[in-house]
Amino acid sequence: MSIDASPLSPAIPVSGTRKRLDHIDAMRPIKQFGVVSTHTLIFFAPVGTGISVGAALQLLHVTREAFLFISACMIAYSFRAALRVDLRAFWRRRFVAVGVPYLCWTLIYFFITLHGTTGSLSSRLVHLAYLVGTGYYQLYFLVVLLQFYVLFPLLLLLLRRTVGHHGALLAASGVLQVLVVSLMHWGVLPHWMRGFWDSREVISYQFHIIAGMVVALHLDEVHRWLCAHVRIVLGLTLATAGIAELWYFLAVHHVVSWLGSSSDPFQPVVIPWNIGAIASIYLFGVWLVGRGRSARTRSLTKTGSDDSYGIYLAQLVFITALGWVGWRHLNGYIPWPILSLITVVIVFLACIALTEVLARTPLAKPLTGRSRVTRRVRQTHAVVPDLQKSEPMVPAVQPSEH
């Protein structure tokens, strides 16, 4: 089984200065669906489903690694032919795209959750400063992304100095990833590198960042190989999922005591699953924008890609609102797996609707990370699918799902 790679091969020349890779962009809404699913299970899964929910979360946590892989891949691809990086302009653009929405949404969530807090004005302001420094709930990943942006010029220099040895570099990065994650999982590292903090440290995701950049520099070869070996990729992905789930159930039932905590999102056993899942998401993105897809499917995929950042930023607004109206009580009337899926769809679509509205206001940049959509832009986009059906697009640099 294979996928026709030729319509999407990054080697095919395209015109224009602002280009995108449609199939990379298509990975964003897929990943965001997983992010919303994660938070839906955490907030609304009924009591007594802890084991099954934990097993699902074991696999869904791949969305974090996929997020950084996609971000690293896109930005490295956009700079792969650049002779130099203007650091001042680079970091200024990154702050506008990531830092400003991060600060705005931190403030929004602070006020949304203010009614549930107590204390003086000064203590609440201290708490706000704490949220800015550590990241409110899902927003912490923007803190990790900013760390990556700080390191990106050095990582790009490393990849350019190791041309011809990227396989060895990737292998060394993989060994380091297994080592760090293992030391985290078994509590060997100091406390400030475990628990709450490990998810906020870029070192916890370094392999997926390096992998994303390496793939970007060899995208033609990687793309062709994946499209020619779909069955192998999907088969190995399913196998690694099974191994990860077996690890989870053995740990949760204490069958093998040394496996460690079953609730730890950083476990060495999930690293192969993460790699396979990211490759499978890539192939799904290729399929979504392939020539055989209908214009409607391609249009919906593009909308999901454009709004993926907004989905990431706004999802907890709707999840919190559903919690306020007692959404969890519906578990008594609807089987929780079905209710969870319904909830994910509702939150996903509500976020898209909100993002589409905000994108047409002066608040587009700070609240969605998108440039403001005007009537002229909408008319221009309307003809894009017909003009570029068979042309690949190079990724525009913007935060990925965040």
PyMOL commands that set and color helices and strands:
alter all, ss='L'
color gray80, all
select helices_A, chain A and resi 6-8+22-25+27-44+50-60+62-79+87-112+114-116+121-134+137-161+166-185+191-193+198-200+202-217+219-228+230-252+257-259+270-288+295-306+308-324+327-332+336-358+364-368+375-382+384-387
alter helices_A, ss='H'
color red, helices_A
deselect
rebuild
show_as cartoon
